[in-house]
Amino acid sequence: MKMSNEALRLIANIDGGARGNPGPAGAGVVLRDAADGAVVYQAGLYLGKATNNVAEYRALLAACKTAGDFNAAEVEVFSDSELLVRQMNGEYRVKNAGLKPLFEEALRLAGVFGRFTVRHVRREDNKDADQLANQAINLRRNVEDAE
């Protein structure tokens, strides 16, 4: 088990998208240090064929795993997916069989942090993550630490 870095608080902007739903899909993740807003990690992940909702969850999982690699103590996630936010906050049940394992994995990963929150943000306030997801779809490959 990793020791947590009590000082490190991360802010994660995540987004997922698919063209065709299902279709070529990507996930975008931007992690910032909450103390100064500096980007500590950003990536666009190419997912192959998936739905929008699967792509959103894949972005969340990537953010959680990477924040764990940084030994973050607290993580605040911002997503423009109302479904994901409401499911993670217990407001909506996860009915889709394809999303259940992703949801359960997200809960498990979120549980390692001292504090973990998921908040909804408007699409226009999530442009960095959206651009990374689209870049991965366009290139059909992962784009890590993309500028």
Salt bridges, closest charged atoms under 4 A:
ASP69 OD1 - LYS2 NZ 3.39
GLU74 OE1 - ARG9 NE 3.32
GLU74 OE1 - ARG115 NH1 3.66
GLU76 OE2 - ARG119 NE 2.41
GLU82 OE2 - ARG86 NE 3.06
GLU91 OE1 - ARG86 NH1 3.19
GLU105 OE2 - ARG108 NH2 2.94
GLU124 OE2 - ARG122 NE 2.80
ASP125 OD2 - ARG122 NH2 3.82
ASP128 OD2 - ARG32 NH2 2.67
